Amino acid sequence: QVQLVESGGGLVQPGGSLRLSCAASGFNFSNYLMSWYRQAPGKERELVAIISTHGSSTNYAESVKGRFTISRDNAKNTVNLQMNTLKFEDTAVYLCHASATEYWGQGTQVTVSS
C-alpha cells in the first residue's frame, strides 16, 4: 500500500521557521522526483518545490526561492522542506507528491500568524 505521510506543520510567527517531513512507503521511492505542493483556501494548488531522484537538482516557485529548501534521503524514504523567513502568504496545507503519479500525502497545515 502506497503511503505518503507529512509531518511538521503548525502555527508559527512571521519570520519564523518550520521543517516539514514526508515519509514514503509502498513504492520505489528513489525512482521518483518528489514535490511539495501547497493549497490555500480559495486558491489553486501550487507547486512549491521539486527535487530530482537523487537530490542533485531542485526547483522552486519564485515566491519561496531563497527561503525554502527541499531535500531527500533515499535511504530513509523521506523528503523534507525547510521553510525559513515565513510570511503570512505561506499559510496553506502542504502536501508531498510523487511526480507523475497519483501518490499524495494527506497534507499538513502551516499557519503563519502574529
Chimera marker file (.cmm) of the C-alpha trace (Angstrom):
<marker_set name="trace">
<marker id="1" x="0.000" y="0.000" z="0.000" r="1" g="1" b="0" radius="0.5"/>
<marker id="2" x="1.423" y="3.354" z="-1.059" r="1" g="1" b="0" radius="0.5"/>
<marker id="3" x="1.576" y="5.935" z="1.682" r="1" g="1" b="0" radius="0.5"/>
<marker id="4" x="2.929" y="9.457" z="1.955" r="1" g="1" b="0" radius="0.5"/>
<marker id="5" x="2.664" y="10.913" z="5.425" r="1" g="1" b="0" radius="0.5"/>
<marker id="6" x="3.560" y="14.536" z="6.114" r="1" g="1" b="0" radius="0.5"/>
<marker id="7" x="4.506" y="15.950" z="9.476" r="1" g="1" b="0" radius="0.5"/>
<marker id="8" x="5.960" y="19.104" z="10.973" r="1" g="1" b="0" radius="0.5"/>
<marker id="9" x="3.261" y="21.644" z="10.268" r="1" g="1" b="0" radius="0.5"/>
<marker id="10" x="1.948" y="24.035" z="12.843" r="1" g="1" b="0" radius="0.5"/>
<marker id="11" x="1.496" y="27.631" z="13.883" r="1" g="1" b="0" radius="0.5"/>
<marker id="12" x="4.462" y="29.950" z="13.515" r="1" g="1" b="0" radius="0.5"/>
<marker id="13" x="5.032" y="33.691" z="13.696" r="1" g="1" b="0" radius="0.5"/>
<marker id="14" x="6.122" y="35.709" z="10.665" r="1" g="1" b="0" radius="0.5"/>
<marker id="15" x="9.850" y="35.386" z="10.194" r="1" g="1" b="0" radius="0.5"/>
<marker id="16" x="9.927" y="32.002" z="11.873" r="1" g="1" b="0" radius="0.5"/>
<marker id="17" x="10.865" y="28.594" z="10.535" r="1" g="1" b="0" radius="0.5"/>
<marker id="18" x="9.348" y="25.149" z="10.166" r="1" g="1" b="0" radius="0.5"/>
<marker id="19" x="10.666" y="21.892" z="8.800" r="1" g="1" b="0" radius="0.5"/>
<marker id="20" x="8.204" y="19.592" z="7.074" r="1" g="1" b="0" radius="0.5"/>
<marker id="21" x="8.880" y="15.914" z="6.505" r="1" g="1" b="0" radius="0.5"/>
<marker id="22" x="7.198" y="13.339" z="4.299" r="1" g="1" b="0" radius="0.5"/>
<marker id="23" x="7.661" y="9.635" z="4.944" r="1" g="1" b="0" radius="0.5"/>
<marker id="24" x="7.044" y="7.404" z="1.936" r="1" g="1" b="0" radius="0.5"/>
<marker id="25" x="6.314" y="3.704" z="1.755" r="1" g="1" b="0" radius="0.5"/>
<marker id="26" x="4.881" y="1.130" z="-0.629" r="1" g="1" b="0" radius="0.5"/>
<marker id="27" x="6.769" y="2.146" z="-3.764" r="1" g="1" b="0" radius="0.5"/>
<marker id="28" x="10.309" y="2.541" z="-5.058" r="1" g="1" b="0" radius="0.5"/>
<marker id="29" x="10.926" y="5.982" z="-3.645" r="1" g="1" b="0" radius="0.5"/>
<marker id="30" x="14.288" y="6.597" z="-5.296" r="1" g="1" b="0" radius="0.5"/>
<marker id="31" x="12.786" y="6.221" z="-8.795" r="1" g="1" b="0" radius="0.5"/>
<marker id="32" x="10.618" y="9.320" z="-8.450" r="1" g="1" b="0" radius="0.5"/>
<marker id="33" x="11.073" y="13.027" z="-8.444" r="1" g="1" b="0" radius="0.5"/>
<marker id="34" x="9.389" y="14.306" z="-5.310" r="1" g="1" b="0" radius="0.5"/>
<marker id="35" x="7.489" y="17.546" z="-4.927" r="1" g="1" b="0" radius="0.5"/>
<marker id="36" x="5.925" y="19.735" z="-2.306" r="1" g="1" b="0" radius="0.5"/>
<marker id="37" x="2.679" y="21.496" z="-3.166" r="1" g="1" b="0" radius="0.5"/>
<marker id="38" x="0.555" y="23.841" z="-1.159" r="1" g="1" b="0" radius="0.5"/>
<marker id="39" x="-3.061" y="24.884" z="-1.282" r="1" g="1" b="0" radius="0.5"/>
<marker id="40" x="-4.608" y="27.836" z="0.467" r="1" g="1" b="0" radius="0.5"/>
<marker id="41" x="-8.377" y="28.338" z="0.789" r="1" g="1" b="0" radius="0.5"/>
<marker id="42" x="-9.878" y="29.601" z="-2.449" r="1" g="1" b="0" radius="0.5"/>
<marker id="43" x="-6.649" y="29.176" z="-4.383" r="1" g="1" b="0" radius="0.5"/>
<marker id="44" x="-5.320" y="26.641" z="-6.836" r="1" g="1" b="0" radius="0.5"/>
<marker id="45" x="-2.871" y="24.017" z="-5.716" r="1" g="1" b="0" radius="0.5"/>
<marker id="46" x="0.610" y="25.412" z="-6.254" r="1" g="1" b="0" radius="0.5"/>
<marker id="47" x="3.901" y="23.640" z="-6.866" r="1" g="1" b="0" radius="0.5"/>
<marker id="48" x="6.348" y="24.855" z="-4.231" r="1" g="1" b="0" radius="0.5"/>
<marker id="49" x="9.464" y="22.778" z="-4.799" r="1" g="1" b="0" radius="0.5"/>
<marker id="50" x="10.661" y="19.697" z="-6.638" r="1" g="1" b="0" radius="0.5"/>
<marker id="51" x="13.742" y="17.542" z="-6.248" r="1" g="1" b="0" radius="0.5"/>
<marker id="52" x="15.341" y="15.042" z="-8.601" r="1" g="1" b="0" radius="0.5"/>
<marker id="53" x="15.593" y="11.356" z="-7.808" r="1" g="1" b="0" radius="0.5"/>
<marker id="54" x="18.957" y="11.557" z="-6.062" r="1" g="1" b="0" radius="0.5"/>
<marker id="55" x="18.773" y="15.136" z="-4.905" r="1" g="1" b="0" radius="0.5"/>
<marker id="56" x="21.175" y="16.682" z="-7.375" r="1" g="1" b="0" radius="0.5"/>
<marker id="57" x="18.673" y="19.159" z="-8.841" r="1" g="1" b="0" radius="0.5"/>
<marker id="58" x="15.980" y="21.287" z="-7.280" r="1" g="1" b="0" radius="0.5"/>
<marker id="59" x="13.485" y="23.873" z="-8.467" r="1" g="1" b="0" radius="0.5"/>
<marker id="60" x="11.338" y="26.304" z="-6.529" r="1" g="1" b="0" radius="0.5"/>
<marker id="61" x="8.414" y="28.591" z="-7.009" r="1" g="1" b="0" radius="0.5"/>
<marker id="62" x="9.561" y="32.187" z="-7.312" r="1" g="1" b="0" radius="0.5"/>
<marker id="63" x="7.657" y="33.082" z="-4.170" r="1" g="1" b="0" radius="0.5"/>
<marker id="64" x="9.789" y="30.784" z="-1.999" r="1" g="1" b="0" radius="0.5"/>
<marker id="65" x="13.224" y="30.966" z="-3.621" r="1" g="1" b="0" radius="0.5"/>
<marker id="66" x="15.900" y="31.784" z="-1.103" r="1" g="1" b="0" radius="0.5"/>
<marker id="67" x="13.652" y="30.901" z="1.819" r="1" g="1" b="0" radius="0.5"/>
<marker id="68" x="12.714" y="27.232" z="1.333" r="1" g="1" b="0" radius="0.5"/>
<marker id="69" x="14.981" y="24.233" z="0.778" r="1" g="1" b="0" radius="0.5"/>
<marker id="70" x="13.829" y="20.824" z="-0.397" r="1" g="1" b="0" radius="0.5"/>
<marker id="71" x="15.931" y="17.754" z="0.375" r="1" g="1" b="0" radius="0.5"/>
<marker id="72" x="15.572" y="13.993" z="0.373" r="1" g="1" b="0" radius="0.5"/>
<marker id="73" x="17.095" y="10.939" z="1.978" r="1" g="1" b="0" radius="0.5"/>
<marker id="74" x="16.526" y="7.910" z="-0.208" r="1" g="1" b="0" radius="0.5"/>
<marker id="75" x="17.905" y="5.560" z="2.444" r="1" g="1" b="0" radius="0.5"/>
<marker id="76" x="15.106" y="6.684" z="4.744" r="1" g="1" b="0" radius="0.5"/>
<marker id="77" x="12.440" y="7.238" z="2.059" r="1" g="1" b="0" radius="0.5"/>
<marker id="78" x="11.866" y="10.789" z="3.195" r="1" g="1" b="0" radius="0.5"/>
<marker id="79" x="11.598" y="14.182" z="1.576" r="1" g="1" b="0" radius="0.5"/>
<marker id="80" x="11.843" y="17.372" z="3.605" r="1" g="1" b="0" radius="0.5"/>
<marker id="81" x="11.033" y="21.033" z="3.205" r="1" g="1" b="0" radius="0.5"/>
<marker id="82" x="12.912" y="23.522" z="5.340" r="1" g="1" b="0" radius="0.5"/>
<marker id="83" x="10.933" y="26.763" z="5.451" r="1" g="1" b="0" radius="0.5"/>
<marker id="84" x="12.626" y="29.898" z="6.732" r="1" g="1" b="0" radius="0.5"/>
<marker id="85" x="11.578" y="33.534" z="6.973" r="1" g="1" b="0" radius="0.5"/>
<marker id="86" x="7.943" y="32.522" z="6.800" r="1" g="1" b="0" radius="0.5"/>
<marker id="87" x="5.358" y="35.035" z="5.626" r="1" g="1" b="0" radius="0.5"/>
<marker id="88" x="1.601" y="35.324" z="6.058" r="1" g="1" b="0" radius="0.5"/>
<marker id="89" x="1.143" y="34.272" z="2.439" r="1" g="1" b="0" radius="0.5"/>
<marker id="90" x="2.868" y="30.945" z="3.126" r="1" g="1" b="0" radius="0.5"/>
<marker id="91" x="-0.191" y="29.839" z="5.085" r="1" g="1" b="0" radius="0.5"/>
<marker id="92" x="-1.579" y="26.729" z="3.386" r="1" g="1" b="0" radius="0.5"/>
<marker id="93" x="-1.938" y="22.994" z="3.550" r="1" g="1" b="0" radius="0.5"/>
<marker id="94" x="1.324" y="21.492" z="2.346" r="1" g="1" b="0" radius="0.5"/>
<marker id="95" x="1.292" y="18.172" z="0.525" r="1" g="1" b="0" radius="0.5"/>
<marker id="96" x="4.023" y="15.908" z="-0.742" r="1" g="1" b="0" radius="0.5"/>
<marker id="97" x="3.683" y="14.237" z="-4.118" r="1" g="1" b="0" radius="0.5"/>
<marker id="98" x="5.493" y="11.640" z="-6.165" r="1" g="1" b="0" radius="0.5"/>
<marker id="99" x="5.790" y="13.149" z="-9.635" r="1" g="1" b="0" radius="0.5"/>
<marker id="100" x="3.835" y="11.549" z="-12.487" r="1" g="1" b="0" radius="0.5"/>
<marker id="101" x="1.741" y="9.516" z="-10.062" r="1" g="1" b="0" radius="0.5"/>
<marker id="102" x="-1.433" y="9.869" z="-8.070" r="1" g="1" b="0" radius="0.5"/>
<marker id="103" x="0.517" y="9.406" z="-4.848" r="1" g="1" b="0" radius="0.5"/>
<marker id="104" x="-0.285" y="12.265" z="-2.473" r="1" g="1" b="0" radius="0.5"/>
<marker id="105" x="0.043" y="12.763" z="1.218" r="1" g="1" b="0" radius="0.5"/>
<marker id="106" x="-2.855" y="13.857" z="3.375" r="1" g="1" b="0" radius="0.5"/>
<marker id="107" x="-1.375" y="17.304" z="3.907" r="1" g="1" b="0" radius="0.5"/>
<marker id="108" x="-0.104" y="19.208" z="6.902" r="1" g="1" b="0" radius="0.5"/>
<marker id="109" x="-1.318" y="22.654" z="7.890" r="1" g="1" b="0" radius="0.5"/>
<marker id="110" x="1.113" y="25.548" z="8.075" r="1" g="1" b="0" radius="0.5"/>
<marker id="111" x="-0.273" y="28.725" z="9.584" r="1" g="1" b="0" radius="0.5"/>
<marker id="112" x="1.807" y="31.892" z="9.741" r="1" g="1" b="0" radius="0.5"/>
<marker id="113" x="0.200" y="34.373" z="12.087" r="1" g="1" b="0" radius="0.5"/>
<marker id="114" x="1.127" y="37.030" z="14.600" r="1" g="1" b="0" radius="0.5"/>
<link id1="1" id2="2" r="1" g="1" b="0" radius="0.2"/>
<link id1="2" id2="3" r="1" g="1" b="0" radius="0.2"/>
<link id1="3" id2="4" r="1" g="1" b="0" radius="0.2"/>
<link id1="4" id2="5" r="1" g="1" b="0" radius="0.2"/>
<link id1="5" id2="6" r="1" g="1" b="0" radius="0.2"/>
<link id1="6" id2="7" r="1" g="1" b="0" radius="0.2"/>
<link id1="7" id2="8" r="1" g="1" b="0" radius="0.2"/>
<link id1="8" id2="9" r="1" g="1" b="0" radius="0.2"/>
<link id1="9" id2="10" r="1" g="1" b="0" radius="0.2"/>
<link id1="10" id2="11" r="1" g="1" b="0" radius="0.2"/>
<link id1="11" id2="12" r="1" g="1" b="0" radius="0.2"/>
<link id1="12" id2="13" r="1" g="1" b="0" radius="0.2"/>
<link id1="13" id2="14" r="1" g="1" b="0" radius="0.2"/>
<link id1="14" id2="15" r="1" g="1" b="0" radius="0.2"/>
<link id1="15" id2="16" r="1" g="1" b="0" radius="0.2"/>
<link id1="16" id2="17" r="1" g="1" b="0" radius="0.2"/>
<link id1="17" id2="18" r="1" g="1" b="0" radius="0.2"/>
<link id1="18" id2="19" r="1" g="1" b="0" radius="0.2"/>
<link id1="19" id2="20" r="1" g="1" b="0" radius="0.2"/>
<link id1="20" id2="21" r="1" g="1" b="0" radius="0.2"/>
<link id1="21" id2="22" r="1" g="1" b="0" radius="0.2"/>
<link id1="22" id2="23" r="1" g="1" b="0" radius="0.2"/>
<link id1="23" id2="24" r="1" g="1" b="0" radius="0.2"/>
<link id1="24" id2="25" r="1" g="1" b="0" radius="0.2"/>
<link id1="25" id2="26" r="1" g="1" b="0" radius="0.2"/>
<link id1="26" id2="27" r="1" g="1" b="0" radius="0.2"/>
<link id1="27" id2="28" r="1" g="1" b="0" radius="0.2"/>
<link id1="28" id2="29" r="1" g="1" b="0" radius="0.2"/>
<link id1="29" id2="30" r="1" g="1" b="0" radius="0.2"/>
<link id1="30" id2="31" r="1" g="1" b="0" radius="0.2"/>
<link id1="31" id2="32" r="1" g="1" b="0" radius="0.2"/>
<link id1="32" id2="33" r="1" g="1" b="0" radius="0.2"/>
<link id1="33" id2="34" r="1" g="1" b="0" radius="0.2"/>
<link id1="34" id2="35" r="1" g="1" b="0" radius="0.2"/>
<link id1="35" id2="36" r="1" g="1" b="0" radius="0.2"/>
<link id1="36" id2="37" r="1" g="1" b="0" radius="0.2"/>
<link id1="37" id2="38" r="1" g="1" b="0" radius="0.2"/>
<link id1="38" id2="39" r="1" g="1" b="0" radius="0.2"/>
<link id1="39" id2="40" r="1" g="1" b="0" radius="0.2"/>
<link id1="40" id2="41" r="1" g="1" b="0" radius="0.2"/>
<link id1="41" id2="42" r="1" g="1" b="0" radius="0.2"/>
<link id1="42" id2="43" r="1" g="1" b="0" radius="0.2"/>
<link id1="43" id2="44" r="1" g="1" b="0" radius="0.2"/>
<link id1="44" id2="45" r="1" g="1" b="0" radius="0.2"/>
<link id1="45" id2="46" r="1" g="1" b="0" radius="0.2"/>
<link id1="46" id2="47" r="1" g="1" b="0" radius="0.2"/>
<link id1="47" id2="48" r="1" g="1" b="0" radius="0.2"/>
<link id1="48" id2="49" r="1" g="1" b="0" radius="0.2"/>
<link id1="49" id2="50" r="1" g="1" b="0" radius="0.2"/>
<link id1="50" id2="51" r="1" g="1" b="0" radius="0.2"/>
<link id1="51" id2="52" r="1" g="1" b="0" radius="0.2"/>
<link id1="52" id2="53" r="1" g="1" b="0" radius="0.2"/>
<link id1="53" id2="54" r="1" g="1" b="0" radius="0.2"/>
<link id1="54" id2="55" r="1" g="1" b="0" radius="0.2"/>
<link id1="55" id2="56" r="1" g="1" b="0" radius="0.2"/>
<link id1="56" id2="57" r="1" g="1" b="0" radius="0.2"/>
<link id1="57" id2="58" r="1" g="1" b="0" radius="0.2"/>
<link id1="58" id2="59" r="1" g="1" b="0" radius="0.2"/>
<link id1="59" id2="60" r="1" g="1" b="0" radius="0.2"/>
<link id1="60" id2="61" r="1" g="1" b="0" radius="0.2"/>
<link id1="61" id2="62" r="1" g="1" b="0" radius="0.2"/>
<link id1="62" id2="63" r="1" g="1" b="0" radius="0.2"/>
<link id1="63" id2="64" r="1" g="1" b="0" radius="0.2"/>
<link id1="64" id2="65" r="1" g="1" b="0" radius="0.2"/>
<link id1="65" id2="66" r="1" g="1" b="0" radius="0.2"/>
<link id1="66" id2="67" r="1" g="1" b="0" radius="0.2"/>
<link id1="67" id2="68" r="1" g="1" b="0" radius="0.2"/>
<link id1="68" id2="69" r="1" g="1" b="0" radius="0.2"/>
<link id1="69" id2="70" r="1" g="1" b="0" radius="0.2"/>
<link id1="70" id2="71" r="1" g="1" b="0" radius="0.2"/>
<link id1="71" id2="72" r="1" g="1" b="0" radius="0.2"/>
<link id1="72" id2="73" r="1" g="1" b="0" radius="0.2"/>
<link id1="73" id2="74" r="1" g="1" b="0" radius="0.2"/>
<link id1="74" id2="75" r="1" g="1" b="0" radius="0.2"/>
<link id1="75" id2="76" r="1" g="1" b="0" radius="0.2"/>
<link id1="76" id2="77" r="1" g="1" b="0" radius="0.2"/>
<link id1="77" id2="78" r="1" g="1" b="0" radius="0.2"/>
<link id1="78" id2="79" r="1" g="1" b="0" radius="0.2"/>
<link id1="79" id2="80" r="1" g="1" b="0" radius="0.2"/>
<link id1="80" id2="81" r="1" g="1" b="0" radius="0.2"/>
<link id1="81" id2="82" r="1" g="1" b="0" radius="0.2"/>
<link id1="82" id2="83" r="1" g="1" b="0" radius="0.2"/>
<link id1="83" id2="84" r="1" g="1" b="0" radius="0.2"/>
<link id1="84" id2="85" r="1" g="1" b="0" radius="0.2"/>
<link id1="85" id2="86" r="1" g="1" b="0" radius="0.2"/>
<link id1="86" id2="87" r="1" g="1" b="0" radius="0.2"/>
<link id1="87" id2="88" r="1" g="1" b="0" radius="0.2"/>
<link id1="88" id2="89" r="1" g="1" b="0" radius="0.2"/>
<link id1="89" id2="90" r="1" g="1" b="0" radius="0.2"/>
<link id1="90" id2="91" r="1" g="1" b="0" radius="0.2"/>
<link id1="91" id2="92" r="1" g="1" b="0" radius="0.2"/>
<link id1="92" id2="93" r="1" g="1" b="0" radius="0.2"/>
<link id1="93" id2="94" r="1" g="1" b="0" radius="0.2"/>
<link id1="94" id2="95" r="1" g="1" b="0" radius="0.2"/>
<link id1="95" id2="96" r="1" g="1" b="0" radius="0.2"/>
<link id1="96" id2="97" r="1" g="1" b="0" radius="0.2"/>
<link id1="97" id2="98" r="1" g="1" b="0" radius="0.2"/>
<link id1="98" id2="99" r="1" g="1" b="0" radius="0.2"/>
<link id1="99" id2="100" r="1" g="1" b="0" radius="0.2"/>
<link id1="100" id2="101" r="1" g="1" b="0" radius="0.2"/>
<link id1="101" id2="102" r="1" g="1" b="0" radius="0.2"/>
<link id1="102" id2="103" r="1" g="1" b="0" radius="0.2"/>
<link id1="103" id2="104" r="1" g="1" b="0" radius="0.2"/>
<link id1="104" id2="105" r="1" g="1" b="0" radius="0.2"/>
<link id1="105" id2="106" r="1" g="1" b="0" radius="0.2"/>
<link id1="106" id2="107" r="1" g="1" b="0" radius="0.2"/>
<link id1="107" id2="108" r="1" g="1" b="0" radius="0.2"/>
<link id1="108" id2="109" r="1" g="1" b="0" radius="0.2"/>
<link id1="109" id2="110" r="1" g="1" b="0" radius="0.2"/>
<link id1="110" id2="111" r="1" g="1" b="0" radius="0.2"/>
<link id1="111" id2="112" r="1" g="1" b="0" radius="0.2"/>
<link id1="112" id2="113" r="1" g="1" b="0" radius="0.2"/>
<link id1="113" id2="114" r="1" g="1" b="0" radius="0.2"/>
</marker_set>
